[in-house]
Amino acid sequence: MPPLDLDDLRRRLPSSPLTRFAPSPTGFLHLGHVVNAVFVWGLARALGGRVLLRLEDHDRGRCKSAYEDALFRDLDWLGLEPDIGPVAGIRGPSPWRQSDCSEFYQRALDDLSENHLVYACECSRKEIAEDNPVPEGVEVPYPGRCRARRLPPAPNRGTRVVISPGVETFQDGLLGPQLQEPAAQCGDLLLRDRLGHWTYQFAVTVDDMRHDVALVIRGEDLLPSTGRQIRLARMLGRRELAVFLHHPLVRKLSGEKLSKASHDTGIRDLRAAGGNASAILGEAAFRAGLIGTSRPMDPSQLAQLFT
């Protein structure tokens, strides 16, 4: 990443924003998550903002309480304390844990149903891919197969909302002007899948709106989903849209991004091997291109990376 123009960066970002660190407890945290945390905590402190910890466990089939417990331990060991969010060890209902918030997503779905075309869909991923073949690695847009069928809601049927043609333009905090066309990229958005789980795109958009998150900081792999989330937020009635900033990813030598599933550079493993928390924060800042050489950093020093 080229050197940051900090003055330009700060002009693009809101002052005193609420931002969020929002991992999914589907595995153990790795160095890529720490890179995201360096950006989240560093920018929040530099801008006079706050950090919300949100547990994005909408995928109930893959999320486990053991991963959630480990997440709290890793953040505590790194010295990264959120300003708002769930408390370690407390399993009671929380407005910051997606699995506890189905009522909010249902309410948002009801609002969409009143003002936009929402419909049942029984298409599987395999069927969508067969109907609309694209090169490997290219996103498969939903072709609207069930849009006019008027299927009644039923088990094994998902829920979609019509995404009309049109362009979404936005200013990325790090990457500058962006232009995306959600209808061409993804087609009608899936809001709830055939197993009854709320989808990532829908849940995070509802959550960022109800939590009043003003600055979304995340990896550049999620940049393509930004336009559709902005469109969905407009459809839900959000007036003050969040500002998005997408930062570089930490990658393997092969070029692939780090993955929880393959246990890449896991924080718990680094800690067990005698790793030092400040050294890991410094390594993450170095991997992100925020400092020229890897050196120990305390959490209190992260704001200096952006000021």
Number of C-alpha atoms within 10 A of each C-alpha: 9 6 9 13 10 13 10 11 17 17 10 17 21 16 15 16 22 23 26 27 21 21 18 22 24 20 21 25 27 20 24 25 23 24 27 25 24 23 26 26 26 22 27 24 21 19 19 13 20 19 25 21 19 24 22 22 24 22 17 14 10 11 18 15 13 12 16 22 15 18 22 18 15 21 17 14 16 20 15 18 16 18 12 14 18 19 13 13 10 9 11 9 12 16 16 20 21 23 19 15 16 14 10 16 21 13 12 16 21 13 14 18 13 9 10 15 13 22 22 24 26 18 17 14 11 8 11 16 15 11 13 11 12 12 7 7 6 9 13 20 19 22 16 17 14 15 17 9 11 11 13 10 13 13 10 14 20 22 22 23 22 17 22 13 11 12 15 16 14 17 15 20 22 21 14 12 10 14 13 18 19 26 21 17 17 18 21 25 23 23 20 24 19 18 11 14 17 25 17 16 17 20 23 20 24 22 20 22 19 12 16 16 21 22 26 20 25 23 17 14 12 10 17 17 14 24 21 25 20 21 22 21 21 14 15 18 14 18 10 12 18 22 20 23 24 21 23 17 20 21 15 12 7 6 8 10 13 19 19 18 9 9 14 18 17 21 27 17 15 15 15 10 9 8 13 15 22 17 16 23 26 26 22 27 26 16 21 21 19 22 15 11 12 17 15 16 17 15 17 12 15 24 19 11 16 20 14
